Amino acid sequence: MALAGSGTMSGSALGSSGFEVESSQWDAGAGFLVSNPIDRFGIGNMAETLEPDADGGLTLLIQHDSPGANRQTNWLPAPAEKFFLVMCMYQPQEQMYRGNYTVPPVTRTN
C-alpha cells in the first residue's frame, strides 16, 4: 500500500521490546530509496539514539517537513509523493516469528 502525507508510528512495543527494528521508505513508482535533506534513508533502534516517549515507547515521525530541531531525532523525512515503508526486525522475539505480534500502525496525521 502506498502512503502519502505524514504520519507517526508509535507504541511501547517499538521502544522496549528488546529487538532491533529498522524502517525505511521507498519511492512508490520507481522503487528506490527516497532521497532527503538529511540523508536519512531509514530509522530504527540499531544505529540511531532515538528519543523515547514518556511511557517508554517510541514514536517515529514520518513526514515531509521537519518537525523542528527538537524533534528531528525521531524523524524519517518522507517525500511529498507516494511512498511505501518497509519494516525489518532483527533478532525477533518468539511472538514475532510465530505470528503473535501486531506491528504498531502508522497513523496519518494530515
N, C-alpha and C positions, 0 to 999 in steps of 0.2 A: 504494500500500500504506500503510495507516495504521499508525502506530507507537505503542507505549505503553511506559512505563518510562524508563530513562535509558540513554544510550549515548555513545560517542565516535566522532568521525570524524577519522581521522588519516592521515598519510602525508607523505612528503617531497614528493610532487607538489603538495600543497596549499601548502606553505610556500615552495618555491624554484622554482616553475615560470615565474615572470615574467608571469603573467596575474593578472587581478583576479577574485575569486570572492566571492559573497555567498550565504549560506544563510539562508533564512527559514522559519518554521514557520507552519502554518495549521491551524485547527480542522478536524478530520476531518468534523464534522457540518455546520456552517454555512458553512465555507469562508472564514472571516475570519482575519486575523492574530490571534495569541494574545496577550492582554494579560498582563503580568507585573510583578513588583515593581520591576524596574529600568528599565522602559520600553525594553527592547531587543527589537526585532522581527526583527532579522536580525543576522548576524555574518559578517565576512569581512575581507579584507585591503585593502578600499577605504577605509574611514573609520577603522576601529579600529587601534590599535597593539597587535597580538597578541603573546603570549609564545611564541616558537618552542621546539620540543623541542631537546634536546641535539644530535640528529643533523641539525638544520636543518629538520626537518619541522614540521608544525603539528597540534596536537590541539585540536579543538573539543569542549567539554563540553556535551552536550545533555541536560539533566536538570532535574527539578522543583525539588529543593532546592539551595541554594547550595553550591558545592564549597568554600566558605571564602574569606575575603578575599584570600588569597594566590594563589588560582586563578580568581578571578572574571573576570579579563580575558578569558579564552577561553570564558566561559560564555554559552550561549544558554538562558535559562530555558524549560523545557517545561511544559505543563500536565500535570496528573495523568491527564487523559483522553487518548483517542487524538488524534493529530495527524499531519500529514504535512509533510515537508521539501521545499523547493524550492531547488535549487542553480543559480544563474545564473553563467555565465562570461563575462567581458567581455574583449575583446582576446585571444581564444583563439589558441593556437598551432596550427599546421597539423595536428599529430597529433590535435587535438581535433575540428576540423571535418571531418576525413577519417575519423573513427571509430576511430582507433588509440589512443585514450586510455581508460584504465579509471578511473572515478571511485572514489576510496578508499571502502570500505564503511563504513557505520555499524555499529558493534559494540555490541550490547546488553550492558550490564554488570550488570543485575539482572533 
